Amino acid sequence: MSDPKAPGVTQRDTQPWGLYQRDNFWKPNTGEVPLFNTEPGKLEELAKAKLTEGGWYYASSNAGLSHTHQVNRQSFYRHRIIPQQLVDTNLRSTRTTIFGHDVPAPIGFAPVGINKIYNPAGEIPVAKVAGELGLPYCLSTAGSSPIEDVAAANGKGPRFFQLYMPHDDELTMSLLKRAWESGFDACILTTDTWQLGWRHDDVATGNYAFYRGIGADLGLTDPVFQKRLKEAGIDPTNDKEKAGALWIDNVWHGRAWSWEKIPWLMKTWKKISGGRPFCIKGIQSVGDARKAQSLGVDGIVVSNHAGRQVDGAIASLDALENIVNALGRDGGGMYIMYDSGIRGAADIVKALAIGAKFCFVGRLWIWGLSIMGEPGVRHVMRGLLADLDILMCVGGIQKIGDISKDLLESYPKGYNLMAEKSKL
């Protein structure tokens, strides 16, 4: 499907991502088969079969009764795309910009911690694929690979550092300095995870990799944290559990920060980075968006941590709509990004139509990593890009900037009337 010799293919300013569909259709002719099914429900099933019980629980668990996770998916369902006909989409472009980077699609790799519980190579293959595709990659402070190694794997791809801020300013500054020196040129502070939400399956099985001495490599390679280990009399080689616990207890420490700390952190990052963007991830209310705006924050990620932190919370997509309605589509000068519940290109288009400039995806590539490592991540993300490219082709969208609220028909919020629980 999609003629690779069509004149428009070579004239487009982005790769013809949709040709990945044709590649997979052609495989049986050469004795091959597509790697695996990328339908999100089937991805979950394949990943569950591959992962350990602990890996599966950590990847799939949500806060409480999973009602926030459920409403994230339901909120997408109340918006319907209105396809436009007889639009010349032959030269369509999926290209956009983020923080001065020209990128081939409004899609980024969300920050996800402890990738080594999904694949022994951890964050390395994920960062590599992101670099190959030119999509922004965001490294979590809870990552299980050293900052410097992840940067090397990512190559020249745009990359950002997601910060869980320790209650140790020297350690915070060390992490930011390492990130900047390794080419991570935006800082994204997550504010919804001072500690993990109550996740029944994880608690019931004592499922916490760091307390088993797994996944603390990012911290164990930090010079300031190495000092803290010596001060505590902990040998990370012989006592991995205590070392891992000291690290993660500095990251998910159960002690909340307040807005009063933001000016210091923003000033510190901008001094280290020479003025590069500082963002906050986890914003769900109009009031918090306005506070961020008043402090001069460069961008916000509207996110409820995919339903993993506060159960019974507002759908992230509804929060996005509220914030855009209050601040305007220009975000009042802030770059508005979206995260939580995305499972396909239609979800991305809906979030962009409502007012996000950029979207992060997480669980999709986690499943790919779990199923088949680097090739699995590549297959999932190329599939998502193809999905977006094809949707724009058949839906009459010429470029990302054309996506607006006019593209949607939206219905009232009636989630309590939905009889089926969303699987995804």
C-alpha positions as CSV (number, residue, x, y, z in Angstrom):
1,M,0.0,0.0,0.0
2,S,1.2,3.5,-0.8
3,D,3.3,3.6,-4.0
4,P,6.9,4.2,-3.0
5,K,7.6,5.7,-6.5
6,A,4.8,8.3,-6.2
7,P,6.1,11.8,-7.0
8,G,5.1,13.2,-3.7
9,V,7.1,10.7,-1.7
10,T,10.5,12.2,-2.6
11,Q,9.2,15.8,-2.3
12,R,7.9,15.6,1.3
13,D,9.9,17.3,4.1
14,T,9.5,14.3,6.3
15,Q,10.0,10.6,5.8
16,P,7.0,8.8,4.2
17,W,6.3,6.9,7.4
18,G,3.2,5.3,5.9
19,L,5.4,3.1,3.7
20,Y,6.1,1.0,6.8
21,Q,2.6,-0.4,6.2
22,R,3.7,-1.5,2.7
23,D,6.9,-3.0,4.0
24,N,5.0,-5.3,6.3
25,F,2.5,-6.2,3.6
26,W,5.4,-7.2,1.4
27,K,7.2,-9.4,3.9
28,P,5.4,-12.7,3.1
29,N,6.8,-12.4,-0.5
30,T,10.3,-12.6,0.9
31,G,9.7,-15.4,3.4
32,E,9.3,-13.0,6.3
33,V,6.5,-12.0,8.7
34,P,5.9,-8.7,10.6
35,L,7.6,-8.8,14.0
36,F,4.3,-8.8,16.0
37,N,0.9,-7.2,16.2
38,T,1.0,-3.5,17.4
39,E,-2.7,-3.3,18.4
40,P,-2.4,-2.0,21.9
41,G,-4.4,-4.8,23.5
42,K,-2.3,-7.5,21.8
43,L,0.9,-5.6,22.7
44,E,-0.1,-5.9,26.3
45,E,-0.8,-9.6,26.0
46,L,2.5,-10.3,24.3
47,A,4.4,-8.2,26.9
48,K,2.8,-10.0,29.8
49,A,3.8,-13.3,28.4
50,K,7.4,-12.1,28.1
51,L,7.8,-10.3,31.4
52,T,8.4,-11.6,34.9
53,E,5.5,-11.1,37.3
54,G,7.3,-8.1,38.9
55,G,8.1,-6.5,35.5
56,W,4.5,-7.0,34.4
57,Y,3.0,-5.6,37.6
58,Y,5.3,-2.5,37.6
59,A,4.5,-1.8,33.9
60,S,0.8,-2.3,34.1
61,S,-0.2,-1.3,37.6
62,N,-2.2,1.9,38.3
63,A,-3.2,3.8,41.4
64,G,-6.0,2.4,43.5
65,L,-8.9,0.9,41.4
66,S,-7.4,2.2,38.1
67,H,-10.3,4.6,37.6
68,T,-7.9,7.4,36.5
69,H,-6.3,5.1,34.0
70,Q,-9.8,4.1,32.8
71,V,-11.1,7.7,32.4
72,N,-7.9,8.6,30.5
73,R,-9.0,6.3,27.8
74,Q,-12.7,7.2,28.0
75,S,-12.0,10.9,27.5
76,F,-10.5,10.2,24.1
77,Y,-13.6,8.4,23.1
78,R,-15.9,11.4,23.6
79,H,-14.0,13.3,20.8
80,R,-14.4,12.2,17.2
81,I,-12.3,13.2,14.3
82,I,-14.1,14.7,11.3
83,P,-12.3,13.6,8.1
84,Q,-11.9,16.2,5.4
85,Q,-12.3,14.9,1.8
86,L,-10.5,15.8,-1.5
87,V,-7.7,17.6,0.3
88,D,-4.3,17.2,-1.5
89,T,-2.3,15.5,1.2
90,N,0.4,14.1,-1.2
91,L,3.0,16.5,0.3
92,R,1.7,16.2,3.9
93,S,4.2,17.0,6.6
94,T,4.3,15.4,10.1
95,R,7.1,17.8,11.1
96,T,7.0,20.2,14.1
97,T,9.3,22.0,16.5
98,I,9.9,21.7,20.2
99,F,12.3,23.9,22.1
100,G,14.2,25.0,19.0
101,H,14.5,21.4,17.7
102,D,13.0,20.6,14.3
103,V,11.6,17.1,14.7
104,P,9.8,14.8,12.3
105,A,6.7,14.3,14.3
106,P,4.9,15.7,17.4
107,I,5.8,12.5,19.3
108,G,8.3,11.9,22.0
109,F,9.5,9.1,24.2
110,A,8.0,9.7,27.7
111,P,10.3,9.4,30.7
112,V,9.9,5.9,32.1
113,G,12.0,4.5,35.0
114,I,13.8,1.2,35.6
115,N,13.8,0.0,32.0
116,K,16.1,-2.9,33.0
117,I,13.0,-4.7,34.5
118,Y,11.7,-4.8,30.9
119,N,14.9,-5.7,29.1
120,P,18.5,-6.2,30.4
121,A,19.8,-3.5,28.2
122,G,17.6,-0.9,30.0
123,E,17.3,2.5,28.5
124,I,20.1,2.1,25.9
125,P,18.0,0.5,23.0
126,V,15.2,2.9,23.6
127,A,17.4,6.0,23.4
128,K,19.1,4.5,20.3
129,V,15.8,4.1,18.4
130,A,14.7,7.6,19.4
131,G,17.9,8.9,18.0
132,E,17.5,7.0,14.8
133,L,13.9,8.3,14.3
134,G,14.8,11.8,15.3
135,L,12.1,11.8,18.0
136,P,12.8,13.6,21.3
137,Y,13.8,11.2,24.1
138,C,13.2,12.0,27.8
139,L,15.3,10.2,30.4
140,S,13.9,9.6,33.8
141,T,15.8,10.3,37.0
142,A,14.7,6.8,37.9
143,G,16.4,5.4,34.8
144,S,18.4,2.2,35.2
145,S,21.4,3.3,33.0
146,P,24.0,6.0,33.5
147,I,23.1,9.4,32.0
148,E,26.3,9.4,29.9
149,D,25.6,6.0,28.4
150,V,22.1,6.9,27.5
151,A,23.3,10.0,25.8
152,A,25.9,8.1,23.8
153,A,23.3,5.7,22.6
154,N,20.9,8.5,21.6
155,G,23.5,10.1,19.4
156,K,22.5,13.5,17.9
157,G,18.8,13.0,18.7
158,P,17.1,15.8,20.8
159,R,16.9,14.7,24.4
160,F,15.5,16.1,27.6
161,F,16.1,15.2,31.3
162,Q,13.1,14.5,33.6
163,L,14.0,15.4,37.2
164,Y,12.7,13.9,40.4
165,M,14.2,16.5,42.7
166,P,16.0,15.1,45.7
167,H,15.9,16.9,49.1
168,D,19.6,17.4,48.6
169,D,20.5,20.5,46.5
170,E,24.0,19.3,45.9
171,L,22.8,16.1,44.4
172,T,20.2,17.9,42.3
173,M,22.8,20.2,40.9
174,S,25.1,17.2,40.1
175,L,22.3,15.4,38.2
176,L,21.5,18.6,36.2
177,K,25.1,19.2,35.4
178,R,25.6,15.6,34.2
179,A,22.5,15.9,32.1
180,W,23.5,19.1,30.5
181,E,27.0,18.0,29.8
182,S,25.6,14.9,28.2
183,G,23.4,16.9,25.7
184,F,20.1,16.8,27.5
185,D,19.0,20.4,26.8
186,A,15.6,20.8,28.6
187,C,14.7,20.0,32.2
188,I,11.3,18.6,32.9
189,L,10.5,18.5,36.6
190,T,7.8,15.9,37.6
191,T,5.7,17.1,40.5
192,D,3.2,14.3,41.0
193,T,5.5,11.6,42.3
194,W,7.0,12.5,45.7
195,Q,6.3,8.9,46.3
196,L,4.6,6.1,44.4
197,G,0.8,5.9,44.4
198,W,-0.9,3.0,46.1
199,R,-0.7,0.2,43.5
200,H,-2.2,-3.0,44.8
201,D,-0.3,-5.6,42.8
202,D,3.1,-4.0,43.5
203,V,2.4,-3.7,47.2
204,A,0.9,-7.3,47.4
205,T,4.1,-8.8,45.9
206,G,6.7,-6.4,47.5
207,N,7.5,-5.4,44.0
208,Y,10.1,-2.6,44.2
209,A,13.2,-3.3,42.0
210,F,15.4,-0.7,43.7
211,Y,15.0,-2.5,47.1
212,R,16.2,-5.6,45.3
213,G,19.3,-3.8,44.2
214,I,18.1,-3.5,40.6
215,G,18.1,-0.3,38.5
216,A,19.9,2.3,40.5
217,D,22.8,2.7,38.0
218,L,21.9,6.4,37.2
219,G,22.4,7.3,40.9
220,L,25.3,4.9,41.6
221,T,27.4,6.7,38.9
222,D,26.8,10.1,40.4
223,P,29.8,11.6,42.2
224,V,27.7,13.4,44.8
225,F,25.6,10.3,45.5
226,Q,28.8,8.2,45.7
227,K,29.8,10.6,48.6
228,R,26.5,10.0,50.2
229,L,27.0,6.2,50.1
230,K,30.4,6.6,51.8
231,E,28.9,8.9,54.4
232,A,26.3,6.2,55.1
233,G,28.9,3.5,55.2
234,I,27.3,1.6,52.3
235,D,29.4,-0.4,49.9
236,P,27.3,-0.5,46.7
237,T,29.2,-3.5,45.4
238,N,28.5,-5.7,48.4
239,D,25.2,-4.3,49.6
240,K,23.2,-3.5,46.4
241,E,19.9,-3.5,48.3
242,K,20.9,-0.8,50.7
243,A,22.6,1.2,48.0
244,G,19.5,1.0,45.8
245,A,17.3,1.9,48.7
246,L,19.4,5.0,49.6
247,W,19.2,6.2,46.0
248,I,15.5,5.8,45.4
249,D,14.7,7.1,48.8
250,N,16.4,10.3,47.7
251,V,14.2,10.4,44.5
252,W,10.8,9.2,45.6
253,H,11.3,10.5,49.1
254,G,7.7,11.1,50.3
255,R,8.5,14.7,51.0
256,A,6.7,17.3,48.9
257,W,8.2,20.3,47.4
258,S,6.2,23.6,47.1
259,W,6.0,26.4,44.5
260,E,8.5,28.3,46.6
261,K,11.3,26.0,45.4
262,I,10.6,26.5,41.7
263,P,12.5,29.8,41.2
264,W,15.7,28.3,42.7
265,L,15.5,25.2,40.6
266,M,14.7,27.1,37.4
267,K,17.5,29.6,38.0
268,T,19.9,26.7,38.8
269,W,19.0,24.8,35.6
270,K,19.2,27.9,33.4
271,K,22.6,28.8,34.9
272,I,23.9,25.3,34.2
273,S,22.4,25.1,30.7
274,G,22.8,28.7,29.5
275,G,19.1,29.4,29.6
276,R,17.6,26.3,28.1
277,P,13.9,25.4,28.7
278,F,12.6,24.5,32.1
279,C,9.2,22.7,32.3
280,I,6.9,21.1,34.8
281,K,5.2,17.7,34.2
282,G,2.1,16.7,36.1
283,I,0.0,19.8,35.8
284,Q,-3.8,19.0,35.8
285,S,-5.5,22.2,37.0
286,V,-5.9,25.6,35.5
287,G,-4.7,27.2,38.8
288,D,-1.4,25.3,38.6
289,A,-1.0,26.1,35.0
290,R,-1.4,29.8,35.8
291,K,1.1,29.5,38.7
292,A,3.7,28.0,36.3
293,Q,3.0,30.7,33.8
294,S,3.5,33.5,36.5
295,L,6.8,32.0,37.5
296,G,8.1,32.1,33.9
297,V,8.1,28.3,33.3
298,D,8.8,27.6,29.7
299,G,6.4,24.6,29.2
300,I,4.1,22.2,31.0
301,V,3.3,18.6,30.4
302,V,-0.4,18.0,31.1
303,S,-0.2,14.6,32.7
304,N,-1.7,12.5,35.5
305,H,1.2,10.0,35.2
306,A,-1.0,7.7,33.1
307,G,-3.3,7.1,36.1
308,R,-0.5,5.7,38.3
309,Q,-0.5,8.3,41.1
310,V,-4.0,9.6,42.1
311,D,-6.9,7.3,41.7
312,G,-10.3,8.9,40.8
313,A,-8.6,11.9,39.2
314,I,-9.6,14.0,36.2
315,A,-8.8,12.6,32.8
316,S,-5.6,14.2,31.5
317,L,-7.3,15.1,28.2
318,D,-10.1,16.9,30.0
319,A,-7.4,18.8,32.1
320,L,-5.7,19.7,28.8
321,E,-9.0,21.1,27.5
322,N,-9.6,23.1,30.6
323,I,-6.1,24.6,30.6
324,V,-6.1,25.5,26.9
325,N,-9.6,27.1,27.3
326,A,-8.2,29.2,30.1
327,L,-4.8,30.1,28.7
328,G,-5.4,30.0,25.0
329,R,-3.8,27.8,22.4
330,D,-0.5,29.6,22.8
331,G,-0.4,28.5,26.4
332,G,0.0,32.1,27.6
333,G,3.6,31.9,26.4
334,M,4.2,28.3,27.7
335,Y,4.7,25.3,25.4
336,I,1.9,22.9,26.2
337,M,2.7,19.2,26.0
338,Y,0.5,16.2,26.6
339,D,1.0,12.8,28.3
340,S,-1.3,10.0,29.6
341,G,-3.4,7.3,27.8
342,I,-2.2,7.7,24.2
343,R,-2.6,4.4,22.4
344,G,-2.6,5.4,18.7
345,A,-2.3,8.2,16.1
346,A,-5.9,9.2,16.5
347,D,-5.3,10.0,20.2
348,I,-2.3,12.2,19.2
349,V,-4.4,14.1,16.7
350,K,-7.2,14.6,19.2
351,A,-4.7,15.9,21.8
352,L,-3.2,18.3,19.2
353,A,-6.6,19.4,18.1
354,I,-7.6,20.3,21.7
355,G,-4.5,22.4,22.1
356,A,-1.3,20.4,22.9
357,K,1.7,21.2,20.8
358,F,3.5,17.9,21.4
359,C,2.7,14.4,22.9
360,F,4.7,11.9,24.8
361,V,4.0,8.2,24.7
362,G,5.2,5.6,27.2
363,R,3.5,2.3,27.6
364,L,3.5,1.5,23.8
365,W,7.2,1.4,23.6
366,I,7.5,-0.3,27.0
367,W,5.6,-3.1,25.6
368,G,7.8,-3.2,22.5
369,L,10.9,-3.2,24.6
370,S,9.5,-6.0,26.7
371,I,8.6,-8.1,23.7
372,M,11.7,-7.8,21.6
373,G,14.2,-5.3,22.9
374,E,15.5,-2.8,20.4
375,P,13.7,-4.2,17.3
376,G,10.5,-4.2,19.4
377,V,10.8,-0.5,20.3
378,R,11.6,0.3,16.7
379,H,8.6,-1.7,15.3
380,V,6.1,-0.1,17.7
381,M,7.3,3.5,17.1
382,R,7.6,3.1,13.3
383,G,4.1,1.7,13.4
384,L,2.9,4.7,15.4
385,L,4.5,7.1,12.9
386,A,3.0,5.2,10.0
387,D,-0.4,5.3,11.8
388,L,-0.1,9.1,12.0
389,D,1.1,9.6,8.5
390,I,-1.7,7.4,7.1
391,L,-4.4,9.2,9.2
392,M,-3.2,12.5,7.8
393,C,-3.3,11.1,4.3
394,V,-6.9,9.8,4.5
395,G,-8.2,12.3,6.9
396,G,-7.3,15.3,4.9
397,I,-4.6,16.9,7.1
398,Q,-1.8,18.5,5.2
399,K,0.4,19.5,8.1
400,I,0.5,19.4,11.9
401,G,-0.2,23.1,12.2
402,D,-3.6,22.6,10.4
403,I,-4.9,20.4,13.3
404,S,-7.4,22.5,15.3
405,K,-10.5,22.0,17.4
406,D,-12.5,22.3,14.2
407,L,-11.3,18.8,13.3
408,L,-13.3,17.3,16.2
409,E,-16.9,16.7,17.1
410,S,-17.0,16.5,20.9
411,Y,-19.6,15.1,23.1
412,P,-20.6,15.7,26.8
413,K,-18.6,14.0,29.5
414,G,-20.7,11.0,30.3
415,Y,-18.1,8.5,31.5
416,N,-20.4,7.0,34.1
417,L,-22.7,5.8,31.3
418,M,-20.0,3.7,29.7
419,A,-20.8,0.0,30.5
420,E,-17.5,-1.5,29.5
421,K,-14.3,-0.9,31.4
422,S,-11.6,0.3,29.1
423,K,-8.9,-2.5,28.7
424,L,-6.3,-0.1,27.5
